[in-house]
Amino acid sequence: MKHLEEINATYWNHLKFAWVESIRCVCIGIGLFIHGLIPWLFHDLFSKYLPKAQNRVNEQRGKTHIQ
């Protein structure tokens, strides 16, 4: 599989990474839904999540972290 070769991952490592990230995304989505209803809750949830998620993807691909 070309994608797995490009990121130098096994099928099972890729599957675990994708599933864990999808669970995180669902949790973030629930937090954003709550934030929409109650704006003073989770006001910086998404802005804190994005760089962390990008760092995890970069780490998976063997790239450096962003600030």
C-alpha positions in Angstrom: 0.0 0.0 0.0 1.5 3.2 -1.2 0.2 5.4 1.7 1.7 3.1 4.4 5.0 3.1 2.6 5.0 6.9 2.3 4.5 7.3 6.1 6.6 4.3 6.9 3.9 2.6 9.0 2.6 -0.9 9.3 -1.1 -1.6 8.7 -1.8 -2.2 12.4 0.1 0.9 13.6 -1.7 3.0 11.0 -5.1 1.5 12.1 -4.4 2.2 15.8 -3.3 5.8 15.1 -6.3 6.5 12.9 -8.8 5.0 15.4 -7.3 6.8 18.3 -7.4 10.1 16.4 -11.0 9.5 15.3 -12.0 9.0 18.9 -10.3 12.2 19.9 -12.1 14.0 17.0 -15.5 12.7 18.3 -14.7 14.0 21.8 -13.6 17.4 20.4 -16.8 17.5 18.4 -18.9 16.8 21.5 -17.0 19.6 23.3 -17.6 22.0 20.4 -21.3 21.1 20.4 -21.5 21.9 24.1 -19.5 25.1 23.5 -22.0 26.2 20.9 -24.8 25.9 23.5 -22.8 27.2 26.5 -20.1 29.6 25.0 -18.2 30.1 28.3 -17.4 26.3 28.4 -14.5 24.9 26.3 -13.8 28.3 24.8 -10.2 27.3 23.7 -10.7 23.6 23.2 -10.4 23.5 19.5 -7.5 26.0 19.2 -5.5 23.9 21.7 -6.5 20.7 20.0 -5.4 21.6 16.5 -1.6 22.0 17.1 -1.5 18.9 19.2 -3.2 16.9 16.5 -0.9 18.3 13.9 2.1 17.3 16.0 0.8 13.8 16.4 0.3 13.5 12.6 3.8 14.9 12.0 5.3 12.5 14.5 3.5 9.6 12.8 5.0 10.8 9.5 8.5 11.4 11.0 8.4 15.1 10.7 9.2 17.8 13.3 6.8 19.3 15.7 5.1 22.7 15.2 4.8 25.3 17.9 
